[in-house]
Amino acid sequence: MNFLELLQALEHRLGYQHLPLNPQASTLKQVFECSPVHHDLMRELVNALYAANACQQFTDPVNRDACFEAIGPVRQAALKTRTTDVDAYHLMENLCQGLDEIFTTERGVTKNTDAEKKPGAEIIQLDRARRRRNR
């Protein structure tokens, strides 16, 4: 997977409002088509991903470990500042989850989401006699 493919996959998972990619971009300064919701945070994350993978072009390959090492300090800084709002917190969590899913899918390993589902509430049918008695 190359850098541009990674960004496109993240845009698909996070949404255009968080990562509005410019399809004609050729440099990092042109990567956003418009301003993302958390512009400074996303700009810092994209720059960190690009630098950590030693990219020179958008077609350079990216590595899972390098990506997670790159976003770690940015994530910690964002979570520790007083100005981080709930949306930025969720964006960081969704970004980490999205990266994990992207690289897991790329390796050919699929997660079994049915097995991971938490049990929900059970619906218990009350018999008619019990319903009448409770009225």
N, C-alpha and C positions, 0 to 999 in steps of 0.2 A: 504494500500500500504506500502511496506517495503522500506528500503533504497536502496537496489539493484534494485528493480523495478523502483524506481524514477530515478536512474541514467540511467537505460536502456531506459526509456521513454525520458529523456533529450538527450541521445545520438541519439536517433531516430529523435528528433526535431532539434537539433543543428548540427548534423553531426559528423561523426567519427573523422574528423580533429580537432574538438574542444573538444570532449570528447571520446577519444579512450579507451573504457573499456577493461580490461583484464578479460576474462570469468573465469579464474582460480584464481582470486584474493580472498584472504581471509583476508587481512588487508588493511588499507588505503594506506600504502606505495606501495602496489602492484596494486592499482586500475587502473592505466594507463598502457595500453599495450605498448604504445610508447609515445613520447612527444607530447602533444597537441600544437596547434598553440600558444596559450597564456598560457604557462605552469604554471607560478607562479600564475596567476589569477585563473585558473581552480583548481589548488591545494588548494589555499586559500578558494575558494568557496565550494569545496567538503568537506574540513575539517570543515568549518563553518556549513554546512548542517548536517554533522555527529554529531558535538558537540551540536548544538542547539536542536536536536531531542533526545539527551541523548542516542545515539546509542552505543551499546557495540559490536554488530555484524551487518553484512549486512542485516540480516533478521529482524531486529528490525523495528517497525512501525515508519512512519514519519507523521508529522502534517503540514498542510498548513500554519498556522500562524507562527509556529516555523521556517519553511523554509524561509518565507518572512522576518521575523525578523533577520534571520541569514545572508541573502544576502544583506540586507539594508546597513549596515556599509561597507561591502566590495564594494558594488556598489558606494557608496558615495566617498570612498577613491579612487577608480579607476577613477571616473569621475573628481575628483579634481586635480589629479596629472598631471604634464606637459607632462609626457611620455606616457599618454594614447592616442592611435591612434584611428582612425575612426573604424577600425575593432574591437578593444576591446570595444568601445562604443556600436557598433551594437550587439556584442556578449552579453553584459550585458542586452540590451533591449530584445533580442531574448530569453535569459534565463528567464527573468521575465515573458515574454509573454508565454513561454513554460510551466513554473511552473503553471501559471494561467490556461492554457488550460488543463494540466494534472490533476490538482485537480478539475477543473470544470467537466471534463469528468468522473472522478472517482465518484463524487457525483451524477452522473446521470443527470446533467443539461447540456444540449447541447445549444451552442450558435447558434443563427440564423445568419449565416454569410451573407445570401442574403439580409437581411434587413439592415445590416450594410454597405453594399457596397455603395461607393460614386458614384453619377451619373457621367458617363463619357461624353466625347464629343459626340455631336449629328452629324450625317452625314446628310447633307441637299442636296438633289438631285436638281441640276439645270436643268431646262428644256432646250431643244435643242436650242430654239430661243435665250435664254440668253447666252448660250455658244458661239453661232456664233457671237453674237454682241460683245463679249469680245475679240475676236481674232484680 
